[in-house]
């Protein structure tokens, strides 16, 4: 029968063997392998979060499985100290989290992360430059307000906003509330941090600017190379 032509076959001890699972499920692509995932706000990891140590930063706490950053003068931050120790990736991975600006009108959940293909780190800015800007700092020494990743979006206080960042060897991508906001090639380009105190959030962390910010559901997932 013609529909059997798509099923895998092999000869076993002289007889034709047809894989039974294919008969039940039809012709399907092989399932993706299970990749590594980390939930960085699992209670077992609470001890690995620390204040960033930015001069005059606001208070940092973990409350109800949320990172809470109080307003600094002007910046506050926190960092996850065990990124390398736990074997988290530096390329071909995604970062997913939710962020809320509880009070204020500026940056409320910007994320600094490794880009190991460039032996560097970068920052995804959300709510910057007066409360609406998103983008990557820095590419070719231009921050999120100056380079091609700049976008504008309104962020209502007291609302959780979903963020996804993909770190690839040759490009960076980001979504906010499932809307694409960054898709930029970094092939042959310089990736670096904006000058200032953001380097206190290394190797991975979050920061705010004159706001109370909250972050929850921080997940890191290894991606298959070359796939979205």
Secondary structure, DSSP 8 states (H G I E B T S, - for coil): -GGGGGS-EEEETTEEEE-HHHHHH-S---------EEETTSGGGGGGEEE---TT---EEEETTEEEE---SSEEEEEETTTTTTT--SSSEEEEEEEEEEESSS---EEEEEEGGGTEEEEEEEEETTTTEEEEE-BTTB-TTTSTT-EE----TT--EEEEEEE-SSEEEEEETTEEEEEEE-TT--B---SSSGGGG-SSEEEEESSEEEEEEEEEEE--TT--
